[in-house]
Amino acid sequence: MAQLSNCPVLEARRLVKRYGQVTALDGADFLLFSGEILAVIGDNGAGKSTLIKALSGAIIPDAGEILLDGKPIHFHSPLDARRQGIETVYQDLAVAPAMSIAENLFLGREAKRTGLLGWIGALDKKRMLAEATRHMQMLKIGIRSMKQAVETLSGGQRQGVAVARSAAFARHVVIMDEPTAALGVKESNMVLDLIRRVRERGLPVILISHNMPHVFEIADRIHIARLGKRACVVNPKHISMSDTVAVMTGAKRPEELPPQALA
Amino acid sequence: MIPDVATAPPARGRLLERLPPVATLGPLVALFLACAFFASQSDRFLSGSNFSLILQQVMVVGVVAIGQTLVILTAGIDLSCGMLMALGSIVMTKLAVDYEMSPLLAILCGLMASTAFGFLNGALITRVKLPAFIVTLGTLNIAFAITQIYSKSQTVSGLPEALEFFGRTFSIGETAVTYGTVLMIVMYLITWFILRDTAPGRHIYALGNNAEATRLMGIDTRRMLLCIYTIAGLLYGVAGLLLVARTGVGDPQAGQTDNLDSITAVVLGGTSLFGGRGSILGTLLGALIVGVFRNGLTLMGVASVYQILITGILVILAVTTDQLSRRKG
């Protein structure tokens, strides 16, 4: 299922970001291949979230470069990144609870009607409903009506809406920040399935997670952030969870790992 | 496996979707009950001329309440509305009467005065990031003081005819309808369309629901809020014009109860004070409920102090209903 073609989609070279005296990113590298799920893990303060913010346009790095499909790019806002086809699913579920699923999917990207009604700004609600249904079905999210308010959904289903929105509009990359953090076991499994389906659709996924079992269950490769750098990238099939955590916390150096563990 | 979770069997779900939401049904029922009650208390209540009177009384606060609805939908509040209305009406009447400016130009200046204050509200809220409650409490007093200073607290009378246009009536059957009422209803319909069927309208709801999510989806929420407070200011100016047309004078003491009255209308109409939920047609119903109560109680001979008392109780009841229904959900 996972085709690890060696085609870099998103790459970062020697990113630096300082906040006053604190160096959050100290020459961090990053590489994402097409069609993979890349987990990014790291202790608090390892520079993991700063790295993700740089990749999603939420911050501007002080130095270093970001390449999308091999071309250097500069994001000035999350909107810039989104225009380039990089969609982010935020941890606190950026949805409007009282609004319908369809409205949430198309928030900020509403489809207008054609003709005179479109000229005065009328929205094409039918088309948006149909499209929303199609996107949710593609990810096999079983919700009957797209007119349902998001607040009537369970936590997992809401996460499904957020994932579907990103998958629907992403052309290059989907970034997911702790997508299972607030969910129960059953709902987490549902979201993990969703992430696999996003990969099946050909979109690479960057998954930020603290949950090691989830990371090991789903990731093709694991990027370990440490002290503002990339410590190493490991292959979850050839490394134990405890070794991974040891590298993450600094108890073990990457050089001490067996060669096949590195990816 | 993805659990296929459906909240209701399809047939019932479909039916529920087609019915108007409870939020708009409630005020409608309340309005009918209030009408039925007052009809049983007073023979004059159900007459065409009385309805015409209610509509005239409602048109001013009705237009103020449009602005208030937009603001409350974004989870804000505008306490300055009545004073911005009074300021606008004093500016247009003073300019037209004392300075003999052409009526149209005077009206335009009056509207601009209210709009400028609306812009000030929006700028302080979005740029300086002050709470809407405090900002509009401040501009309420500033606008009130300016109105008093500018008018020397004196009523402006002897208005040119053009300023009273919206107070003029035409007849539908035996009921006299003012042009102002028609303007109010047209404004409600336009706002209804914008809120329901256009992207900016949906963004107002999204902003009230989850401002951060709306911003993350690439919508410039600060600019939106600035626009909404500015448009609200313009609407208060229009309400000022209607007030002038209805009363035939520029009254510096006007507008003192309009902030609470408009908030009452919005809340009675089922719009949540916490933002993101509600409808503009609900506000129209809410304004009509307030108008019917005022009118009916007057016909019954209830003193105006008691009317204020009842309005106060009404608004608290409405907010309580909103709170309770949200807690259940």
HADDOCK unambig.tbl for C-alpha pairs under 7 A between the chains (distance, minus, plus):
assign (segid A and resid 79 and name CA) (segid B and resid 218 and name CA) 5.41 0.50 0.50
assign (segid A and resid 94 and name CA) (segid B and resid 213 and name CA) 4.25 0.50 0.50
assign (segid A and resid 95 and name CA) (segid B and resid 210 and name CA) 6.94 0.50 0.50
assign (segid A and resid 95 and name CA) (segid B and resid 213 and name CA) 5.86 0.50 0.50
assign (segid A and resid 96 and name CA) (segid B and resid 206 and name CA) 5.63 0.50 0.50
assign (segid A and resid 96 and name CA) (segid B and resid 209 and name CA) 5.13 0.50 0.50
assign (segid A and resid 96 and name CA) (segid B and resid 210 and name CA) 5.34 0.50 0.50
assign (segid A and resid 97 and name CA) (segid B and resid 209 and name CA) 6.38 0.50 0.50
assign (segid A and resid 98 and name CA) (segid B and resid 209 and name CA) 6.59 0.50 0.50
assign (segid A and resid 98 and name CA) (segid B and resid 276 and name CA) 6.93 0.50 0.50
assign (segid A and resid 98 and name CA) (segid B and resid 277 and name CA) 6.78 0.50 0.50
assign (segid A and resid 107 and name CA) (segid B and resid 217 and name CA) 6.70 0.50 0.50
assign (segid A and resid 108 and name CA) (segid B and resid 217 and name CA) 5.80 0.50 0.50
assign (segid A and resid 108 and name CA) (segid B and resid 218 and name CA) 6.40 0.50 0.50
assign (segid A and resid 108 and name CA) (segid B and resid 219 and name CA) 6.10 0.50 0.50
assign (segid A and resid 110 and name CA) (segid B and resid 199 and name CA) 6.31 0.50 0.50
assign (segid A and resid 121 and name CA) (segid B and resid 198 and name CA) 5.33 0.50 0.50
assign (segid A and resid 122 and name CA) (segid B and resid 197 and name CA) 5.20 0.50 0.50
assign (segid A and resid 122 and name CA) (segid B and resid 198 and name CA) 4.93 0.50 0.50
assign (segid A and resid 123 and name CA) (segid B and resid 197 and name CA) 5.52 0.50 0.50
assign (segid A and resid 123 and name CA) (segid B and resid 198 and name CA) 5.42 0.50 0.50
assign (segid A and resid 123 and name CA) (segid B and resid 199 and name CA) 6.81 0.50 0.50
assign (segid A and resid 141 and name CA) (segid B and resid 2 and name CA) 6.71 0.50 0.50
assign (segid A and resid 142 and name CA) (segid B and resid 2 and name CA) 6.92 0.50 0.50
assign (segid A and resid 142 and name CA) (segid B and resid 3 and name CA) 6.76 0.50 0.50
assign (segid A and resid 142 and name CA) (segid B and resid 4 and name CA) 4.50 0.50 0.50
assign (segid A and resid 142 and name CA) (segid B and resid 5 and name CA) 6.12 0.50 0.50
assign (segid A and resid 143 and name CA) (segid B and resid 4 and name CA) 6.71 0.50 0.50
assign (segid A and resid 143 and name CA) (segid B and resid 5 and name CA) 6.19 0.50 0.50
assign (segid A and resid 143 and name CA) (segid B and resid 6 and name CA) 6.15 0.50 0.50
assign (segid A and resid 144 and name CA) (segid B and resid 6 and name CA) 5.97 0.50 0.50
assign (segid A and resid 190 and name CA) (segid B and resid 1 and name CA) 6.97 0.50 0.50
assign (segid A and resid 190 and name CA) (segid B and resid 2 and name CA) 5.85 0.50 0.50
